[in-house]
């Protein structure tokens, strides 16, 4: 499939500045980020507490940090309404929407192979 020698093929992962895995995929590959992206993909605009209820085992601190990270890399958008108290909603950005077909493919694979992997861990 790949005609490059192994050493040459592995070099693309070595450079921290130009490696897409290190600099792009790692931003949304954690278990919380993927779950948050899935929640936002299934709902238009979602408030913080609603995301927390959808993922009950995430702490508010980790949820907040993960949302900030996803926003800083452009995968989600945060909208603040000028109300008292302030209302904040999160949604996928256009870049986040473009990512979801790939995430959904991975989710489908995970669902298809969940039993196999669970049995392997036993």
PDB file as gemmi writes it, atoms N, CA and C in Angstrom:
CRYST1    1.000    1.000    1.000  90.00  90.00  90.00 P 1                      
ATOM      1  N   UNK A   1       0.826  -1.194   0.000  1.00  0.00           N  
ATOM      2  CA  UNK A   1       0.000   0.000   0.000  1.00  0.00           C  
ATOM      3  C   UNK A   1       0.870   1.257   0.000  1.00  0.00           C  
ATOM      4  N   UNK A   2       1.811   1.360   0.950  1.00  0.00           N  
ATOM      5  CA  UNK A   2       2.679   2.527   1.023  1.00  0.00           C  
ATOM      6  C   UNK A   2       4.086   2.107   0.609  1.00  0.00           C  
ATOM      7  N   UNK A   3       4.630   2.740  -0.414  1.00  0.00           N  
ATOM      8  CA  UNK A   3       5.922   2.345  -0.974  1.00  0.00           C  
ATOM      9  C   UNK A   3       7.108   2.942  -0.219  1.00  0.00           C  
ATOM     10  N   UNK A   4       6.862   3.863   0.690  1.00  0.00           N  
ATOM     11  CA  UNK A   4       7.971   4.474   1.430  1.00  0.00           C  
ATOM     12  C   UNK A   4       8.546   3.484   2.438  1.00  0.00           C  
ATOM     13  N   UNK A   5       9.857   3.530   2.650  1.00  0.00           N  
ATOM     14  CA  UNK A   5      10.454   2.705   3.707  1.00  0.00           C  
ATOM     15  C   UNK A   5       9.875   3.118   5.065  1.00  0.00           C  
ATOM     16  N   UNK A   6       9.867   2.187   5.993  1.00  0.00           N  
ATOM     17  CA  UNK A   6       9.271   2.421   7.309  1.00  0.00           C  
ATOM     18  C   UNK A   6       9.818   3.686   7.971  1.00  0.00           C  
ATOM     19  N   UNK A   7      11.115   3.882   7.952  1.00  0.00           N  
ATOM     20  CA  UNK A   7      11.716   5.059   8.579  1.00  0.00           C  
ATOM     21  C   UNK A   7      11.172   6.357   7.987  1.00  0.00           C  
ATOM     22  N   UNK A   8      11.076   6.409   6.674  1.00  0.00           N  
ATOM     23  CA  UNK A   8      10.551   7.596   5.991  1.00  0.00           C  
ATOM     24  C   UNK A   8       9.073   7.790   6.324  1.00  0.00           C  
ATOM     25  N   UNK A   9       8.332   6.711   6.358  1.00  0.00           N  
ATOM     26  CA  UNK A   9       6.900   6.769   6.622  1.00  0.00           C  
ATOM     27  C   UNK A   9       6.625   7.295   8.036  1.00  0.00           C  
ATOM     28  N   UNK A  10       7.445   6.937   9.003  1.00  0.00           N  
ATOM     29  CA  UNK A  10       7.229   7.350  10.389  1.00  0.00           C  
ATOM     30  C   UNK A  10       7.669   8.787  10.671  1.00  0.00           C  
ATOM     31  N   UNK A  11       8.475   9.384   9.805  1.00  0.00           N  
ATOM     32  CA  UNK A  11       8.955  10.756  10.022  1.00  0.00           C  
ATOM     33  C   UNK A  11       7.820  11.771  10.087  1.00  0.00           C  
ATOM     34  N   UNK A  12       6.722  11.501   9.387  1.00  0.00           N  
ATOM     35  CA  UNK A  12       5.624  12.468   9.381  1.00  0.00           C  
ATOM     36  C   UNK A  12       5.021  12.671  10.773  1.00  0.00           C  
ATOM     37  N   UNK A  13       5.250  11.732  11.688  1.00  0.00           N  
ATOM     38  CA  UNK A  13       4.727  11.856  13.052  1.00  0.00           C  
ATOM     39  C   UNK A  13       5.735  12.489  14.009  1.00  0.00           C  
ATOM     40  N   UNK A  14       6.984  12.603  13.598  1.00  0.00           N  
ATOM     41  CA  UNK A  14       8.045  13.047  14.492  1.00  0.00           C  
ATOM     42  C   UNK A  14       8.074  14.552  14.709  1.00  0.00           C  
ATOM     43  N   UNK A  15       7.732  15.317  13.711  1.00  0.00           N  
ATOM     44  CA  UNK A  15       7.826  16.774  13.822  1.00  0.00           C  
ATOM     45  C   UNK A  15       6.613  17.321  14.576  1.00  0.00           C  
ATOM     46  N   UNK A  16       6.853  17.853  15.749  1.00  0.00           N  
ATOM     47  CA  UNK A  16       5.746  18.339  16.566  1.00  0.00           C  
ATOM     48  C   UNK A  16       5.016  19.518  15.933  1.00  0.00           C  
ATOM     49  N   UNK A  17       5.699  20.316  15.135  1.00  0.00           N  
ATOM     50  CA  UNK A  17       5.072  21.501  14.533  1.00  0.00           C  
ATOM     51  C   UNK A  17       4.176  21.178  13.351  1.00  0.00           C  
ATOM     52  N   UNK A  18       4.474  20.103  12.608  1.00  0.00           N  
ATOM     53  CA  UNK A  18       3.721  19.853  11.378  1.00  0.00           C  
ATOM     54  C   UNK A  18       2.921  18.551  11.382  1.00  0.00           C  
ATOM     55  N   UNK A  19       2.890  17.852  12.471  1.00  0.00           N  
ATOM     56  CA  UNK A  19       2.176  16.575  12.526  1.00  0.00           C  
ATOM     57  C   UNK A  19       0.679  16.821  12.749  1.00  0.00           C  
ATOM     58  N   UNK A  20      -0.165  16.455  11.783  1.00  0.00           N  
ATOM     59  CA  UNK A  20      -1.609  16.659  11.949  1.00  0.00           C  
ATOM     60  C   UNK A  20      -2.193  15.893  13.136  1.00  0.00           C  
ATOM     61  N   UNK A  21      -1.674  14.724  13.420  1.00  0.00           N  
ATOM     62  CA  UNK A  21      -2.193  13.945  14.549  1.00  0.00           C  
ATOM     63  C   UNK A  21      -1.963  14.704  15.850  1.00  0.00           C  
ATOM     64  N   UNK A  22      -0.762  15.219  16.016  1.00  0.00           N  
ATOM     65  CA  UNK A  22      -0.453  15.961  17.246  1.00  0.00           C  
ATOM     66  C   UNK A  22      -1.215  17.281  17.332  1.00  0.00           C  
ATOM     67  N   UNK A  23      -1.356  17.959  16.212  1.00  0.00           N  
ATOM     68  CA  UNK A  23      -1.859  19.324  16.235  1.00  0.00           C  
ATOM     69  C   UNK A  23      -3.343  19.483  15.922  1.00  0.00           C  
ATOM     70  N   UNK A  24      -3.961  18.498  15.334  1.00  0.00           N  
ATOM     71  CA  UNK A  24      -5.377  18.617  14.995  1.00  0.00           C  
ATOM     72  C   UNK A  24      -6.181  17.520  15.674  1.00  0.00           C  
ATOM     73  N   UNK A  25      -5.880  16.293  15.343  1.00  0.00           N  
ATOM     74  CA  UNK A  25      -6.685  15.178  15.842  1.00  0.00           C  
ATOM     75  C   UNK A  25      -6.642  15.088  17.359  1.00  0.00           C  
ATOM     76  N   UNK A  26      -5.518  15.390  17.968  1.00  0.00           N  
ATOM     77  CA  UNK A  26      -5.422  15.305  19.428  1.00  0.00           C  
ATOM     78  C   UNK A  26      -6.359  16.291  20.135  1.00  0.00           C  
ATOM     79  N   UNK A  27      -6.796  17.325  19.437  1.00  0.00           N  
ATOM     80  CA  UNK A  27      -7.686  18.324  20.047  1.00  0.00           C  
ATOM     81  C   UNK A  27      -9.089  17.789  20.313  1.00  0.00           C  
ATOM     82  N   UNK A  28      -9.512  16.775  19.552  1.00  0.00           N  
ATOM     83  CA  UNK A  28     -10.863  16.255  19.739  1.00  0.00           C  
ATOM     84  C   UNK A  28     -10.882  14.742  19.951  1.00  0.00           C  
ATOM     85  N   UNK A  29      -9.736  14.141  20.201  1.00  0.00           N  
ATOM     86  CA  UNK A  29      -9.698  12.693  20.305  1.00  0.00           C  
ATOM     87  C   UNK A  29      -9.916  12.169  21.721  1.00  0.00           C  
ATOM     88  N   UNK A  30      -9.957  13.018  22.703  1.00  0.00           N  
ATOM     89  CA  UNK A  30     -10.229  12.553  24.060  1.00  0.00           C  
ATOM     90  C   UNK A  30     -11.677  12.114  24.210  1.00  0.00           C  
ATOM     91  N   UNK A  31     -11.948  11.299  25.216  1.00  0.00           N  
ATOM     92  CA  UNK A  31     -13.305  10.760  25.341  1.00  0.00           C  
ATOM     93  C   UNK A  31     -14.341  11.852  25.575  1.00  0.00           C  
ATOM     94  N   UNK A  32     -14.014  12.895  26.289  1.00  0.00           N  
ATOM     95  CA  UNK A  32     -15.013  13.940  26.561  1.00  0.00           C  
ATOM     96  C   UNK A  32     -15.270  14.791  25.331  1.00  0.00           C  
ATOM     97  N   UNK A  33     -14.222  15.159  24.617  1.00  0.00           N  
ATOM     98  CA  UNK A  33     -14.397  16.011  23.440  1.00  0.00           C  
ATOM     99  C   UNK A  33     -15.271  15.326  22.400  1.00  0.00           C  
ATOM    100  N   UNK A  34     -15.017  14.046  22.148  1.00  0.00           N  
ATOM    101  CA  UNK A  34     -15.823  13.306  21.173  1.00  0.00           C  
ATOM    102  C   UNK A  34     -17.281  13.248  21.602  1.00  0.00           C  
ATOM    103  N   UNK A  35     -17.511  12.973  22.878  1.00  0.00           N  
ATOM    104  CA  UNK A  35     -18.889  12.898  23.367  1.00  0.00           C  
ATOM    105  C   UNK A  35     -19.587  14.253  23.266  1.00  0.00           C  
ATOM    106  N   UNK A  36     -18.885  15.318  23.609  1.00  0.00           N  
ATOM    107  CA  UNK A  36     -19.462  16.662  23.505  1.00  0.00           C  
ATOM    108  C   UNK A  36     -19.793  16.992  22.056  1.00  0.00           C  
ATOM    109  N   UNK A  37     -18.885  16.678  21.147  1.00  0.00           N  
ATOM    110  CA  UNK A  37     -19.159  16.919  19.728  1.00  0.00           C  
ATOM    111  C   UNK A  37     -20.403  16.151  19.273  1.00  0.00           C  
ATOM    112  N   UNK A  38     -20.545  14.925  19.727  1.00  0.00           N  
ATOM    113  CA  UNK A  38     -21.722  14.128  19.362  1.00  0.00           C  
ATOM    114  C   UNK A  38     -23.001  14.745  19.928  1.00  0.00           C  
ATOM    115  N   UNK A  39     -22.966  15.202  21.166  1.00  0.00           N  
ATOM    116  CA  UNK A  39     -24.139  15.860  21.770  1.00  0.00           C  
ATOM    117  C   UNK A  39     -24.501  17.107  20.972  1.00  0.00           C  
ATOM    118  N   UNK A  40     -23.516  17.920  20.639  1.00  0.00           N  
ATOM    119  CA  UNK A  40     -23.786  19.154  19.899  1.00  0.00           C  
ATOM    120  C   UNK A  40     -24.262  18.867  18.473  1.00  0.00           C  
ATOM    121  N   UNK A  41     -23.792  17.776  17.886  1.00  0.00           N  
ATOM    122  CA  UNK A  41     -24.227  17.423  16.530  1.00  0.00           C  
ATOM    123  C   UNK A  41     -25.701  17.007  16.517  1.00  0.00           C  
ATOM    124  N   UNK A  42     -26.172  16.442  17.615  1.00  0.00           N  
ATOM    125  CA  UNK A  42     -27.552  15.977  17.695  1.00  0.00           C  
ATOM    126  C   UNK A  42     -28.524  17.074  18.126  1.00  0.00           C  
ATOM    127  N   UNK A  43     -28.008  18.195  18.562  1.00  0.00           N  
ATOM    128  CA  UNK A  43     -28.829  19.303  19.058  1.00  0.00           C  
ATOM    129  C   UNK A  43     -28.309  20.599  18.461  1.00  0.00           C  
ATOM    130  N   UNK A  44     -29.193  21.470  18.094  1.00  0.00           N  
ATOM    131  CA  UNK A  44     -28.769  22.738  17.478  1.00  0.00           C  
ATOM    132  C   UNK A  44     -27.886  23.557  18.421  1.00  0.00           C  
ATOM    133  N   UNK A  45     -28.473  24.260  19.334  1.00  0.00           N  
ATOM    134  CA  UNK A  45     -27.729  25.064  20.312  1.00  0.00           C  
ATOM    135  C   UNK A  45     -28.019  24.476  21.682  1.00  0.00           C  
ATOM    136  N   UNK A  46     -26.962  24.218  22.439  1.00  0.00           N  
ATOM    137  CA  UNK A  46     -27.108  23.490  23.690  1.00  0.00           C  
ATOM    138  C   UNK A  46     -26.439  24.257  24.816  1.00  0.00           C  
ATOM    139  N   UNK A  47     -27.137  24.333  25.933  1.00  0.00           N  
ATOM    140  CA  UNK A  47     -26.588  25.026  27.093  1.00  0.00           C  
ATOM    141  C   UNK A  47     -25.678  24.104  27.892  1.00  0.00           C  
ATOM    142  N   UNK A  48     -24.833  24.704  28.698  1.00  0.00           N  
ATOM    143  CA  UNK A  48     -23.837  23.997  29.501  1.00  0.00           C  
ATOM    144  C   UNK A  48     -24.479  22.880  30.324  1.00  0.00           C  
ATOM    145  N   UNK A  49     -25.529  23.210  31.065  1.00  0.00           N  
ATOM    146  CA  UNK A  49     -26.159  22.211  31.941  1.00  0.00           C  
ATOM    147  C   UNK A  49     -26.770  21.063  31.153  1.00  0.00           C  
ATOM    148  N   UNK A  50     -27.293  21.338  29.968  1.00  0.00           N  
ATOM    149  CA  UNK A  50     -27.868  20.278  29.135  1.00  0.00           C  
ATOM    150  C   UNK A  50     -26.778  19.321  28.655  1.00  0.00           C  
ATOM    151  N   UNK A  51     -25.612  19.856  28.325  1.00  0.00           N  
ATOM    152  CA  UNK A  51     -24.490  19.000  27.930  1.00  0.00           C  
ATOM    153  C   UNK A  51     -24.082  18.138  29.120  1.00  0.00           C  
ATOM    154  N   UNK A  52     -24.016  18.761  30.299  1.00  0.00           N  
ATOM    155  CA  UNK A  52     -23.663  18.018  31.513  1.00  0.00           C  
ATOM    156  C   UNK A  52     -24.658  16.914  31.828  1.00  0.00           C  
ATOM    157  N   UNK A  53     -25.940  17.166  31.588  1.00  0.00           N  
ATOM    158  CA  UNK A  53     -26.953  16.124  31.824  1.00  0.00           C  
ATOM    159  C   UNK A  53     -26.841  14.997  30.808  1.00  0.00           C  
ATOM    160  N   UNK A  54     -26.475  15.327  29.588  1.00  0.00           N  
ATOM    161  CA  UNK A  54     -26.307  14.306  28.546  1.00  0.00           C  
ATOM    162  C   UNK A  54     -25.086  13.425  28.819  1.00  0.00           C  
ATOM    163  N   UNK A  55     -24.094  13.997  29.504  1.00  0.00           N  
ATOM    164  CA  UNK A  55     -22.865  13.267  29.852  1.00  0.00           C  
ATOM    165  C   UNK A  55     -22.693  13.380  31.375  1.00  0.00           C  
ATOM    166  N   UNK A  56     -23.458  12.611  32.145  1.00  0.00           N  
ATOM    167  CA  UNK A  56     -23.502  12.821  33.593  1.00  0.00           C  
ATOM    168  C   UNK A  56     -22.207  12.511  34.337  1.00  0.00           C  
ATOM    169  N   UNK A  57     -21.290  11.764  33.744  1.00  0.00           N  
ATOM    170  CA  UNK A  57     -20.063  11.429  34.460  1.00  0.00           C  
ATOM    171  C   UNK A  57     -18.913  12.412  34.213  1.00  0.00           C  
ATOM    172  N   UNK A  58     -19.184  13.510  33.515  1.00  0.00           N  
ATOM    173  CA  UNK A  58     -18.164  14.546  33.339  1.00  0.00           C  
ATOM    174  C   UNK A  58     -18.359  15.608  34.425  1.00  0.00           C  
ATOM    175  N   UNK A  59     -17.264  16.043  35.025  1.00  0.00           N  
ATOM    176  CA  UNK A  59     -17.372  17.080  36.052  1.00  0.00           C  
ATOM    177  C   UNK A  59     -17.578  18.437  35.383  1.00  0.00           C  
ATOM    178  N   UNK A  60     -18.206  19.378  36.078  1.00  0.00           N  
ATOM    179  CA  UNK A  60     -18.372  20.713  35.498  1.00  0.00           C  
ATOM    180  C   UNK A  60     -17.044  21.355  35.096  1.00  0.00           C  
ATOM    181  N   UNK A  61     -16.001  21.140  35.892  1.00  0.00           N  
ATOM    182  CA  UNK A  61     -14.693  21.724  35.585  1.00  0.00           C  
ATOM    183  C   UNK A  61     -14.146  21.153  34.268  1.00  0.00           C  
ATOM    184  N   UNK A  62     -14.211  19.844  34.106  1.00  0.00           N  
ATOM    185  CA  UNK A  62     -13.691  19.213  32.891  1.00  0.00           C  
ATOM    186  C   UNK A  62     -14.554  19.585  31.690  1.00  0.00           C  
ATOM    187  N   UNK A  63     -15.864  19.668  31.891  1.00  0.00           N  
ATOM    188  CA  UNK A  63     -16.755  20.095  30.811  1.00  0.00           C  
ATOM    189  C   UNK A  63     -16.390  21.501  30.356  1.00  0.00           C  
ATOM    190  N   UNK A  64     -16.199  22.399  31.290  1.00  0.00           N  
ATOM    191  CA  UNK A  64     -15.842  23.775  30.970  1.00  0.00           C  
ATOM    192  C   UNK A  64     -14.507  23.835  30.223  1.00  0.00           C  
ATOM    193  N   UNK A  65     -13.509  23.116  30.708  1.00  0.00           N  
ATOM    194  CA  UNK A  65     -12.187  23.105  30.062  1.00  0.00           C  
ATOM    195  C   UNK A  65     -12.271  22.529  28.650  1.00  0.00           C  
ATOM    196  N   UNK A  66     -13.042  21.464  28.485  1.00  0.00           N  
ATOM    197  CA  UNK A  66     -13.156  20.828  27.179  1.00  0.00           C  
ATOM    198  C   UNK A  66     -13.887  21.733  26.194  1.00  0.00           C  
ATOM    199  N   UNK A  67     -14.935  22.402  26.655  1.00  0.00           N  
ATOM    200  CA  UNK A  67     -15.643  23.353  25.795  1.00  0.00           C  
ATOM    201  C   UNK A  67     -14.719  24.489  25.363  1.00  0.00           C  
ATOM    202  N   UNK A  68     -13.931  25.008  26.295  1.00  0.00           N  
ATOM    203  CA  UNK A  68     -12.982  26.078  25.953  1.00  0.00           C  
ATOM    204  C   UNK A  68     -11.973  25.599  24.919  1.00  0.00           C  
ATOM    205  N   UNK A  69     -11.481  24.375  25.072  1.00  0.00           N  
ATOM    206  CA  UNK A  69     -10.518  23.820  24.119  1.00  0.00           C  
ATOM    207  C   UNK A  69     -11.156  23.652  22.740  1.00  0.00           C  
ATOM    208  N   UNK A  70     -12.362  23.105  22.699  1.00  0.00           N  
ATOM    209  CA  UNK A  70     -13.043  22.910  21.415  1.00  0.00           C  
ATOM    210  C   UNK A  70     -13.350  24.250  20.745  1.00  0.00           C  
ATOM    211  N   UNK A  71     -13.664  25.251  21.547  1.00  0.00           N  
ATOM    212  CA  UNK A  71     -13.909  26.587  20.990  1.00  0.00           C  
ATOM    213  C   UNK A  71     -12.605  27.207  20.486  1.00  0.00           C  
ATOM    214  N   UNK A  72     -11.529  27.045  21.248  1.00  0.00           N  
ATOM    215  CA  UNK A  72     -10.249  27.670  20.851  1.00  0.00           C  
ATOM    216  C   UNK A  72      -9.697  27.083  19.556  1.00  0.00           C  
ATOM    217  N   UNK A  73     -10.029  25.842  19.259  1.00  0.00           N  
ATOM    218  CA  UNK A  73      -9.540  25.265  17.999  1.00  0.00           C  
ATOM    219  C   UNK A  73     -10.587  25.350  16.895  1.00  0.00           C  
ATOM    220  N   UNK A  74     -11.692  26.044  17.144  1.00  0.00           N  
ATOM    221  CA  UNK A  74     -12.647  26.347  16.089  1.00  0.00           C  
ATOM    222  C   UNK A  74     -13.661  25.268  15.770  1.00  0.00           C  
ATOM    223  N   UNK A  75     -13.791  24.262  16.646  1.00  0.00           N  
ATOM    224  CA  UNK A  75     -14.751  23.189  16.375  1.00  0.00           C  
ATOM    225  C   UNK A  75     -16.154  23.499  16.882  1.00  0.00           C  
ATOM    226  N   UNK A  76     -16.248  24.353  17.886  1.00  0.00           N  
ATOM    227  CA  UNK A  76     -17.563  24.761  18.391  1.00  0.00           C  
ATOM    228  C   UNK A  76     -17.625  26.279  18.488  1.00  0.00           C  
ATOM    229  N   UNK A  77     -18.847  26.762  18.522  1.00  0.00           N  
ATOM    230  CA  UNK A  77     -19.087  28.205  18.694  1.00  0.00           C  
ATOM    231  C   UNK A  77     -19.832  28.408  20.006  1.00  0.00           C  
ATOM    232  N   UNK A  78     -19.529  29.513  20.644  1.00  0.00           N  
ATOM    233  CA  UNK A  78     -20.164  29.868  21.922  1.00  0.00           C  
ATOM    234  C   UNK A  78     -20.910  31.165  21.706  1.00  0.00           C  
ATOM    235  N   UNK A  79     -22.187  31.163  22.053  1.00  0.00           N  
ATOM    236  CA  UNK A  79     -22.996  32.371  21.886  1.00  0.00           C  
ATOM    237  C   UNK A  79     -23.509  32.820  23.248  1.00  0.00           C  
ATOM    238  N   UNK A  80     -23.236  34.077  23.568  1.00  0.00           N  
ATOM    239  CA  UNK A  80     -23.661  34.657  24.846  1.00  0.00           C  
ATOM    240  C   UNK A  80     -24.805  35.618  24.564  1.00  0.00           C  
ATOM    241  N   UNK A  81     -25.893  35.443  25.288  1.00  0.00           N  
ATOM    242  CA  UNK A  81     -27.048  36.334  25.167  1.00  0.00           C  
ATOM    243  C   UNK A  81     -26.981  37.369  26.281  1.00  0.00           C  
ATOM    244  N   UNK A  82     -27.290  38.610  25.945  1.00  0.00           N  
ATOM    245  CA  UNK A  82     -27.254  39.703  26.916  1.00  0.00           C  
ATOM    246  C   UNK A  82     -28.506  39.659  27.784  1.00  0.00           C  
ATOM    247  N   UNK A  83     -28.508  38.765  28.728  1.00  0.00           N  
ATOM    248  CA  UNK A  83     -29.616  38.597  29.666  1.00  0.00           C  
ATOM    249  C   UNK A  83     -29.047  38.548  31.073  1.00  0.00           C  
ATOM    250  N   UNK A  84     -29.930  38.670  32.038  1.00  0.00           N  
ATOM    251  CA  UNK A  84     -29.524  38.506  33.426  1.00  0.00           C  
ATOM    252  C   UNK A  84     -30.350  37.360  33.991  1.00  0.00           C  
ATOM    253  N   UNK A  85     -29.720  36.276  34.411  1.00  0.00           N  
ATOM    254  CA  UNK A  85     -28.306  35.941  34.274  1.00  0.00           C  
ATOM    255  C   UNK A  85     -27.961  35.661  32.808  1.00  0.00           C  
ATOM    256  N   UNK A  86     -26.681  35.756  32.446  1.00  0.00           N  
ATOM    257  CA  UNK A  86     -26.289  35.532  31.052  1.00  0.00           C  
ATOM    258  C   UNK A  86     -26.643  34.115  30.590  1.00  0.00           C  
ATOM    259  N   UNK A  87     -27.117  34.032  29.371  1.00  0.00           N  
ATOM    260  CA  UNK A  87     -27.440  32.743  28.771  1.00  0.00           C  
ATOM    261  C   UNK A  87     -26.346  32.431  27.754  1.00  0.00           C  
ATOM    262  N   UNK A  88     -25.766  31.232  27.843  1.00  0.00           N  
ATOM    263  CA  UNK A  88     -24.699  30.817  26.942  1.00  0.00           C  
ATOM    264  C   UNK A  88     -25.120  29.519  26.269  1.00  0.00           C  
ATOM    265  N   UNK A  89     -24.959  29.478  24.945  1.00  0.00           N  
ATOM    266  CA  UNK A  89     -25.258  28.267  24.187  1.00  0.00           C  
ATOM    267  C   UNK A  89     -24.044  27.872  23.361  1.00  0.00           C  
ATOM    268  N   UNK A  90     -23.892  26.581  23.181  1.00  0.00           N  
ATOM    269  CA  UNK A  90     -22.799  26.027  22.392  1.00  0.00           C  
ATOM    270  C   UNK A  90     -23.385  25.297  21.195  1.00  0.00           C  
ATOM    271  N   UNK A  91     -22.687  25.379  20.068  1.00  0.00           N  
ATOM    272  CA  UNK A  91     -23.104  24.670  18.865  1.00  0.00           C  
ATOM    273  C   UNK A  91     -21.861  24.348  18.048  1.00  0.00           C  
ATOM    274  N   UNK A  92     -22.023  23.444  17.108  1.00  0.00           N  
ATOM    275  CA  UNK A  92     -20.905  23.144  16.219  1.00  0.00           C  
ATOM    276  C   UNK A  92     -20.647  24.320  15.292  1.00  0.00           C  
ATOM    277  N   UNK A  93     -19.393  24.602  15.035  1.00  0.00           N  
ATOM    278  CA  UNK A  93     -19.009  25.600  14.036  1.00  0.00           C  
ATOM    279  C   UNK A  93     -19.064  24.921  12.666  1.00  0.00           C  
ATOM    280  N   UNK A  94     -18.914  25.679  11.591  1.00  0.00           N  
ATOM    281  CA  UNK A  94     -18.835  25.034  10.273  1.00  0.00           C  
ATOM    282  C   UNK A  94     -17.717  23.979  10.192  1.00  0.00           C  
ATOM    283  N   UNK A  95     -16.577  24.261  10.805  1.00  0.00           N  
ATOM    284  CA  UNK A  95     -15.489  23.273  10.820  1.00  0.00           C  
ATOM    285  C   UNK A  95     -15.908  22.047  11.625  1.00  0.00           C  
ATOM    286  N   UNK A  96     -16.588  22.259  12.739  1.00  0.00           N  
ATOM    287  CA  UNK A  96     -17.087  21.145  13.542  1.00  0.00           C  
ATOM    288  C   UNK A  96     -18.082  20.293  12.768  1.00  0.00           C  
ATOM    289  N   UNK A  97     -18.970  20.958  12.025  1.00  0.00           N  
ATOM    290  CA  UNK A  97     -19.918  20.212  11.190  1.00  0.00           C  
ATOM    291  C   UNK A  97     -19.184  19.375  10.147  1.00  0.00           C  
ATOM    292  N   UNK A  98     -18.103  19.910   9.573  1.00  0.00           N  
ATOM    293  CA  UNK A  98     -17.361  19.166   8.556  1.00  0.00           C  
ATOM    294  C   UNK A  98     -16.640  17.959   9.152  1.00  0.00           C  
ATOM    295  N   UNK A  99     -16.352  18.012  10.445  1.00  0.00           N  
ATOM    296  CA  UNK A  99     -15.700  16.897  11.129  1.00  0.00           C  
ATOM    297  C   UNK A  99     -16.667  15.750  11.427  1.00  0.00           C  
ATOM    298  N   UNK A 100     -17.948  16.058  11.623  1.00  0.00           N  
ATOM    299  CA  UNK A 100     -18.881  15.066  12.136  1.00  0.00           C  
ATOM    300  C   UNK A 100     -19.078  13.826  11.264  1.00  0.00           C  
ATOM    301  N   UNK A 101     -19.061  13.889   9.950  1.00  0.00           N  
ATOM    302  CA  UNK A 101     -19.167  12.631   9.192  1.00  0.00           C  
ATOM    303  C   UNK A 101     -18.043  11.642   9.543  1.00  0.00           C  
ATOM    304  N   UNK A 102     -16.867  12.164   9.829  1.00  0.00           N  
ATOM    305  CA  UNK A 102     -15.735  11.315  10.192  1.00  0.00           C  
ATOM    306  C   UNK A 102     -15.898  10.776  11.611  1.00  0.00           C  
ATOM    307  N   UNK A 103     -16.354  11.628  12.521  1.00  0.00           N  
ATOM    308  CA  UNK A 103     -16.624  11.183  13.893  1.00  0.00           C  
ATOM    309  C   UNK A 103     -17.747  10.140  13.874  1.00  0.00           C  
ATOM    310  N   UNK A 104     -18.786  10.393  13.089  1.00  0.00           N  
ATOM    311  CA  UNK A 104     -19.899   9.443  13.014  1.00  0.00           C  
ATOM    312  C   UNK A 104     -19.446   8.094  12.464  1.00  0.00           C  
ATOM    313  N   UNK A 105     -18.519   8.101  11.517  1.00  0.00           N  
ATOM    314  CA  UNK A 105     -17.973   6.841  11.004  1.00  0.00           C  
ATOM    315  C   UNK A 105     -17.245   6.094  12.117  1.00  0.00           C  
ATOM    316  N   UNK A 106     -16.484   6.820  12.923  1.00  0.00           N  
ATOM    317  CA  UNK A 106     -15.781   6.199  14.043  1.00  0.00           C  
ATOM    318  C   UNK A 106     -16.769   5.694  15.093  1.00  0.00           C  
ATOM    319  N   UNK A 107     -17.804   6.462  15.362  1.00  0.00           N  
ATOM    320  CA  UNK A 107     -18.845   6.035  16.311  1.00  0.00           C  
ATOM    321  C   UNK A 107     -19.515   4.760  15.797  1.00  0.00           C  
ATOM    322  N   UNK A 108     -19.828   4.714  14.511  1.00  0.00           N  
ATOM    323  CA  UNK A 108     -20.428   3.514  13.926  1.00  0.00           C  
ATOM    324  C   UNK A 108     -19.518   2.310  14.061  1.00  0.00           C  
ATOM    325  N   UNK A 109     -18.225   2.515  13.821  1.00  0.00           N  
ATOM    326  CA  UNK A 109     -17.256   1.432  13.973  1.00  0.00           C  
ATOM    327  C   UNK A 109     -17.222   0.967  15.424  1.00  0.00           C  
ATOM    328  N   UNK A 110     -17.225   1.917  16.357  1.00  0.00           N  
ATOM    329  CA  UNK A 110     -17.188   1.572  17.789  1.00  0.00           C  
ATOM    330  C   UNK A 110     -18.420   0.766  18.181  1.00  0.00           C  
ATOM    331  N   UNK A 111     -19.572   1.156  17.689  1.00  0.00           N  
ATOM    332  CA  UNK A 111     -20.794   0.428  18.015  1.00  0.00           C  
ATOM    333  C   UNK A 111     -20.766  -0.982  17.414  1.00  0.00           C  
ATOM    334  N   UNK A 112     -20.255  -1.096  16.206  1.00  0.00           N  
ATOM    335  CA  UNK A 112     -20.182  -2.398  15.538  1.00  0.00           C  
ATOM    336  C   UNK A 112     -19.216  -3.347  16.252  1.00  0.00           C  
ATOM    337  N   UNK A 113     -18.122  -2.804  16.777  1.00  0.00           N  
ATOM    338  CA  UNK A 113     -17.076  -3.648  17.368  1.00  0.00           C  
ATOM    339  C   UNK A 113     -17.025  -3.598  18.893  1.00  0.00           C  
ATOM    340  N   UNK A 114     -18.003  -2.963  19.524  1.00  0.00           N  
ATOM    341  CA  UNK A 114     -18.012  -2.841  20.975  1.00  0.00           C  
ATOM    342  C   UNK A 114     -17.935  -4.203  21.653  1.00  0.00           C  
ATOM    343  N   UNK A 115     -18.733  -5.150  21.189  1.00  0.00           N  
ATOM    344  CA  UNK A 115     -18.734  -6.493  21.772  1.00  0.00           C  
ATOM    345  C   UNK A 115     -17.386  -7.176  21.631  1.00  0.00           C  
ATOM    346  N   UNK A 116     -16.786  -7.064  20.458  1.00  0.00           N  
ATOM    347  CA  UNK A 116     -15.485  -7.684  20.212  1.00  0.00           C  
ATOM    348  C   UNK A 116     -14.423  -7.126  21.160  1.00  0.00           C  
ATOM    349  N   UNK A 117     -14.410  -5.830  21.294  1.00  0.00           N  
ATOM    350  CA  UNK A 117     -13.399  -5.195  22.139  1.00  0.00           C  
ATOM    351  C   UNK A 117     -13.656  -5.488  23.606  1.00  0.00           C  
ATOM    352  N   UNK A 118     -14.920  -5.480  24.012  1.00  0.00           N  
ATOM    353  CA  UNK A 118     -15.270  -5.807  25.403  1.00  0.00           C  
ATOM    354  C   UNK A 118     -14.847  -7.225  25.741  1.00  0.00           C  
ATOM    355  N   UNK A 119     -15.095  -8.158  24.817  1.00  0.00           N  
ATOM    356  CA  UNK A 119     -14.699  -9.556  25.050  1.00  0.00           C  
ATOM    357  C   UNK A 119     -13.170  -9.687  25.113  1.00  0.00           C  
ATOM    358  N   UNK A 120     -12.461  -8.924  24.309  1.00  0.00           N  
ATOM    359  CA  UNK A 120     -10.997  -8.987  24.307  1.00  0.00           C  
ATOM    360  C   UNK A 120     -10.413  -8.498  25.626  1.00  0.00           C  
ATOM    361  N   UNK A 121     -11.078  -7.553  26.277  1.00  0.00           N  
ATOM    362  CA  UNK A 121     -10.592  -7.013  27.545  1.00  0.00           C  
ATOM    363  C   UNK A 121     -10.854  -7.952  28.709  1.00  0.00           C  
ATOM    364  N   UNK A 122     -11.777  -8.860  28.534  1.00  0.00           N  
ATOM    365  CA  UNK A 122     -12.125  -9.808  29.618  1.00  0.00           C  
ATOM    366  C   UNK A 122     -11.075 -10.871  29.807  1.00  0.00           C  
TER     367      UNK A 122                                                      
END                                                                             
